[in-house]
Amino acid sequence: MAMNLLTHNQQRRLATHLRLLLDDLTALADLPELAEAGSAGAHVRRLVETARAEASAQRDRLGLPPDRGPALARRVAATAEVWAVRVEDLRARRLRGYGEVHPDLAATLDPPLDELRRALVALADAASELPER
């Protein structure tokens, strides 16, 4: 039903990102340390299951086809794109919420983050050269 709301590329992007999220949540749920963490670990596992159910439900609501896992090209591109966005949160000005930021931090931290972000964008672009399946 909601499939009509999305272009093919939008469908592919959403399906890939939801699959990556589900894979990461599954990896969290399988951490042996959670089993050893008693009631706190059980609580985290329940929350992971809730998040997995929500991600699956979102996929169903959008009418996205079942995904057996993204192709190599999509997995590489999606991972690089997600981290390129997340790197932005590491900039000095964004760290204020974690405490006072040293006035010289931006000059030291931000240029290498720019390089990292460029490298991630290049990686995402290069993924298009990989086979789809």
Steps between C-alpha positions, in 0.01 A plus 500: 500500500759759608723374220325749269632780720863410432716505192709192424812667638316608816375144548850363456651754743239439769518123460880504519515723807230305681685175420827646634319612814345156546841337449657728762217439746533124450874525567425690823246242613754225441775656714600246763562783746127573505425150622754552777359839600205362695181701514662805336603282205150353478354851499733602215409187303129583539564853372701363209207273415263798517724697263525201265122464499459870424750486213327194356159663540626811321617284213157334491313833521695629203434182307869442445583158364668253735871557491743213530775750556624775277734438216866573565479832316200616702646382831828685441325816379245501783760443770720777363205739466373434852843561650561810287191651662594381848851645474339845488389447862864470605587860407623722782191723501276194534686383813368787715228274633770287658681781678696814437689489172860619496535803266775327299321169457327589171834573329634161608189284468297633209747491206575128547125439531458677165757260352323202656166617364648547151647150518161357598325685216764369257441149636124536447562621143744217428243246613311565175783318320433180697264233364138528614482127575 
